[in-house]
């Protein structure tokens, strides 16, 4: 979070910084680790304005892909996304596809709860549109 801002979803001020948000009732937990090249999102996403959160994540991904010379792995354990959150997720996945198309290593690991078949179906729908590594697996129950 940027100092002095009232928006808990403001992106970090500098390239090379981590980004994190705690989960709320309507937003997932998010942790973007610059040094590890890893993003983790877990929970549900149905905020009134998903771009308040996703704009920060999209900006972080753009900066990472422009400035880091390491792979980026996005780990998703999302139980539910509303339509606006799906659109924002597509923007992130499109950035990964563009990076992959230009020779950068990008991958998604989508982890779903077997008690929630909709989550695995959503992952499969996303996977159909991308050619980078996209792995889908179950959580250990």
GIFENVEN-V385515 format. One record per helix or strand of 2 or more residues. SS is the DSSP state (2 for helix, 1 for strand). FROM is the first residue (numbers start at 1). TO is the last residue. Records with the same first field share a line. If there is no record, write none. Layout:
SS: FROM-TO, FROM-TO
This chain:
1: 19-21, 29-33, 38-45, 72-81, 106-112, 133-138
2: 50-67, 83-101, 117-127
